[in-house]
Amino acid sequence: MTMTAKQRFLSALNRKTPDRLPVTTHHVMPYFLGKYLDNISYQEFFDRFGLDPILWLAEHKPDTVKGEYYDPLQGEPGFLQPRWICSDNWRIERETVPDQEYHTVRYHFVTPVKTLTMSLQSNEYTAWVSERLVKEKSDIDVIEKYAPAPLCDVEAVNRQAASFGERGLVRGFIPGFDIYGQAGCWQDAAVLFGIEPLIMETFTDPPWVHTFLKILQKRKEVYLRSMKGARFDIIEHGGGDASSTVISPQILEDFVLP
């Protein structure tokens, strides 16, 4: 009996026997679609190559009771990019920085006590962090006090999941930090502080690392608790900075897994 793509995915994920092995991609790079496929959509990509489709959803909403709101200056979110959440105590400003080689944007997180900055560079292939947000250890206290925690927009998720139907897998992820982050707490901290200095701090100041991770965990927990009723099929978590080629088994056990 032929399964739908959704049935096939869920059967495999639940360790049952599907009609065939699901075949898909982790993500689809916009550069590839534009360069080689005349800017077709993600769903057209799956159809063209006969793959089992995935619908990626990043539907966040502000906690209006706390005075939070969508960033009015963000513009149209890109692939896998949620709408940013702001408040009067956490505003995001951006400036384009002249650079001869790469497109560079510096983001200013404006709070009542301090403005934190982070820069992203990009080319036609991808984007990366060129300036880390956390430059002083006390910066994590600013994040803890002022950074909003996004909520899951369950209605938006379910509306799109219903429209997608049996076509394929509905996939979400634990939110990373604003602008650029990772799903896992350790991985998010590595983006904000840098993986090399973060590893060093596990030896020189372990309590600070644990505090940093707890702050990020609390923000993610707010989102997790708001997901009740959301019709996701699978949730992405983790990130590459916890790979065995990056950190030791001891760091994994002491800092990542807890």
C-alpha positions as CSV (number, residue, x, y, z in Angstrom):
1,M,0.0,0.0,0.0
2,T,1.4,3.4,-1.0
3,M,1.8,5.9,1.8
4,T,1.5,9.6,1.7
5,A,4.8,11.5,2.3
6,K,3.6,12.4,5.8
7,Q,2.7,8.8,6.7
8,R,6.1,7.7,5.3
9,F,8.0,10.2,7.4
10,L,6.1,9.4,10.6
11,S,6.4,5.7,10.1
12,A,10.2,5.9,9.8
13,L,10.5,8.3,12.7
14,N,8.4,5.9,14.9
15,R,10.6,3.0,13.9
16,K,8.0,1.3,11.9
17,T,8.3,0.0,8.3
18,P,7.3,2.6,5.6
19,D,6.4,1.6,2.1
20,R,9.9,2.9,1.1
21,L,12.6,4.9,2.7
22,P,11.8,8.7,2.9
23,V,14.1,10.8,0.8
24,T,14.4,14.5,1.5
25,T,16.9,17.2,2.3
26,H,18.0,18.9,5.6
27,H,17.4,22.3,4.1
28,V,17.4,23.9,0.6
29,M,19.8,26.7,0.0
30,P,18.2,29.8,-1.6
31,Y,21.5,30.2,-3.6
32,F,21.0,26.8,-5.2
33,L,17.4,27.6,-6.1
34,G,18.4,30.9,-7.6
35,K,21.5,29.8,-9.4
36,Y,20.4,26.5,-10.9
37,L,16.6,26.3,-10.7
38,D,15.3,29.7,-11.8
39,N,14.2,30.7,-8.3
40,I,11.6,28.0,-8.0
41,S,9.9,27.7,-4.6
42,Y,10.9,25.1,-1.9
43,Q,7.8,23.1,-2.6
44,E,8.4,23.2,-6.4
45,F,11.9,21.9,-5.6
46,F,10.6,18.8,-3.9
47,D,8.2,18.1,-6.7
48,R,10.8,18.6,-9.4
49,F,13.1,16.0,-7.9
50,G,10.5,13.6,-6.5
51,L,11.5,14.1,-2.9
52,D,9.4,13.8,0.2
53,P,8.4,17.4,1.1
54,I,9.0,19.3,4.3
55,L,7.2,22.4,5.4
56,W,9.5,24.5,7.7
57,L,7.7,26.8,10.1
58,A,9.1,29.5,12.3
59,E,5.9,31.1,13.6
60,H,6.7,33.3,16.6
61,K,4.5,35.9,18.4
62,P,5.0,38.5,21.1
63,D,3.7,38.3,24.6
64,T,1.5,41.4,24.5
65,V,0.7,41.2,28.2
66,K,4.4,42.0,28.8
67,G,4.4,44.9,26.4
68,E,6.2,43.0,23.6
69,Y,5.5,43.5,19.9
70,Y,6.8,42.6,16.5
71,D,9.9,44.5,15.3
72,P,8.4,47.1,13.0
73,L,11.7,47.6,11.1
74,Q,12.5,44.0,10.4
75,G,11.0,43.7,6.9
76,E,10.1,40.4,5.2
77,P,11.6,37.5,7.1
78,G,14.0,35.3,5.1
79,F,14.1,31.5,4.9
80,L,13.8,29.9,8.4
81,Q,13.8,33.4,9.9
82,P,11.0,34.2,12.4
83,R,9.6,37.6,13.0
84,W,11.7,39.4,15.7
85,I,10.1,40.3,19.0
86,C,10.9,43.7,20.7
87,S,9.8,45.8,23.6
88,D,10.5,49.3,24.7
89,N,13.4,47.9,26.7
90,W,14.8,45.7,23.9
91,R,14.8,47.5,20.5
92,I,16.7,46.2,17.5
93,E,18.4,48.8,15.3
94,R,20.5,47.9,12.3
95,E,23.2,49.7,10.2
96,T,25.0,48.6,7.0
97,V,28.8,48.7,7.6
98,P,31.0,49.4,4.6
99,D,33.1,46.4,3.7
100,Q,35.0,45.7,0.5
101,E,34.4,42.0,0.4
102,Y,31.2,41.1,2.2
103,H,27.8,42.6,2.9
104,T,28.0,43.5,6.6
105,V,25.2,44.6,8.9
106,R,25.6,45.5,12.6
107,Y,22.7,45.0,14.9
108,H,22.2,47.1,18.0
109,F,20.1,45.7,20.8
110,V,19.1,48.8,22.7
111,T,18.3,48.4,26.4
112,P,17.9,50.9,29.3
113,V,21.3,50.0,30.7
114,K,23.5,49.1,27.7
115,T,23.5,48.6,23.9
116,L,24.7,45.2,22.8
117,T,26.0,44.8,19.2
118,M,26.4,41.9,16.9
119,S,27.5,41.9,13.2
120,L,26.6,39.5,10.4
121,Q,28.4,39.2,7.1
122,S,27.1,37.4,4.1
123,N,27.8,36.5,0.5
124,E,25.6,34.9,-2.2
125,Y,26.0,31.5,-0.4
126,T,25.5,32.0,3.3
127,A,25.8,34.3,6.3
128,W,27.9,34.2,9.4
129,V,28.6,36.1,12.7
130,S,31.6,38.4,12.4
131,E,31.1,40.2,15.7
132,R,29.8,38.3,18.8
133,L,27.0,39.8,20.9
134,V,28.5,38.8,24.3
135,K,31.8,40.7,24.8
136,E,31.8,41.0,28.6
137,K,30.6,38.4,31.1
138,S,28.1,40.9,32.5
139,D,26.3,41.1,29.1
140,I,24.4,37.9,29.9
141,D,22.7,39.8,32.8
142,V,21.4,42.3,30.3
143,I,20.1,39.5,28.1
144,E,18.4,37.9,31.1
145,K,16.7,41.1,32.3
146,Y,15.6,42.6,29.0
147,A,15.5,40.1,26.1
148,P,12.0,39.0,25.2
149,A,11.2,35.3,24.9
150,P,9.1,34.5,21.8
151,L,5.9,32.5,22.0
152,C,4.8,30.0,19.5
153,D,2.0,31.2,17.2
154,V,0.0,28.0,17.5
155,E,-2.9,29.3,15.3
156,A,-0.5,30.2,12.5
157,V,1.3,26.8,12.7
158,N,-2.0,24.8,12.7
159,R,-3.4,26.8,9.8
160,Q,-0.4,26.1,7.6
161,A,-0.2,22.5,8.8
162,A,-3.9,21.9,7.8
163,S,-3.2,23.4,4.4
164,F,-0.1,21.2,3.9
165,G,-2.1,18.2,4.9
166,E,-0.6,14.8,3.9
167,R,1.9,16.3,1.5
168,G,4.8,16.0,3.9
169,L,6.4,16.6,7.3
170,V,5.7,19.8,9.3
171,R,8.9,20.8,10.9
172,G,9.7,23.4,13.6
173,F,12.6,24.1,15.7
174,I,13.5,25.5,19.1
175,P,14.2,29.2,18.6
176,G,17.8,30.4,18.6
177,F,18.7,33.9,19.7
178,D,17.5,37.0,17.9
179,I,19.1,37.6,14.4
180,Y,21.3,34.6,14.5
181,G,21.3,31.6,16.9
182,Q,21.0,27.9,17.3
183,A,18.3,25.7,18.9
184,G,20.5,24.1,21.6
185,C,21.5,26.1,24.7
186,W,25.2,25.4,24.3
187,Q,25.1,26.0,20.6
188,D,23.2,29.3,21.1
189,A,25.9,30.4,23.6
190,A,28.6,29.5,21.1
191,V,27.1,31.8,18.5
192,L,26.8,34.7,21.0
193,F,30.2,34.3,22.6
194,G,32.3,32.2,20.2
195,I,33.0,28.5,20.5
196,E,36.7,28.8,21.4
197,P,36.3,31.2,24.3
198,L,33.2,29.3,25.5
199,I,35.3,26.1,25.6
200,M,38.0,27.9,27.5
201,E,35.5,29.3,30.0
202,T,34.4,25.8,30.9
203,F,37.8,25.4,32.5
204,T,38.4,28.9,33.9
205,D,34.9,29.9,35.0
206,P,32.4,27.0,34.9
207,P,29.8,28.7,37.0
208,W,29.5,31.5,34.5
209,V,29.0,29.1,31.7
210,H,26.3,27.3,33.5
211,T,24.6,30.6,34.3
212,F,24.8,31.7,30.7
213,L,23.2,28.4,29.5
214,K,20.5,28.6,32.1
215,I,19.5,32.1,30.9
216,L,19.2,30.8,27.3
217,Q,17.4,27.7,28.5
218,K,14.7,29.8,30.3
219,R,14.0,31.8,27.1
220,K,13.6,28.5,25.1
221,E,11.4,27.0,27.9
222,V,8.9,29.9,27.5
223,Y,8.6,29.0,23.8
224,L,8.3,25.3,24.5
225,R,5.5,25.8,27.0
226,S,3.6,27.9,24.5
227,M,3.7,25.2,21.9
228,K,0.8,23.2,23.4
229,G,-1.6,22.2,20.6
230,A,0.8,23.1,17.7
231,R,0.6,20.5,15.0
232,F,4.3,20.0,14.3
233,D,5.5,16.6,13.3
234,I,9.1,17.0,14.4
235,I,11.1,19.7,16.2
236,E,14.7,20.4,15.4
237,H,17.1,20.8,18.3
238,G,20.8,21.0,18.9
239,G,23.4,22.4,16.5
240,G,27.0,21.7,15.3
241,D,28.9,23.2,18.1
242,A,28.2,20.2,20.3
243,S,29.6,17.8,17.8
244,S,32.3,15.3,18.9
245,T,34.7,17.1,16.4
246,V,34.3,20.3,18.3
247,I,34.0,19.6,22.1
248,S,35.1,16.8,24.3
249,P,32.9,14.1,25.8
250,Q,33.4,15.7,29.2
251,I,32.2,19.1,28.1
252,L,29.2,17.4,26.5
253,E,28.4,15.6,29.8
254,D,29.0,18.6,32.1
255,F,27.6,21.5,30.1
256,V,25.5,20.4,27.1
257,L,23.4,17.5,28.3
258,P,22.2,19.0,31.6
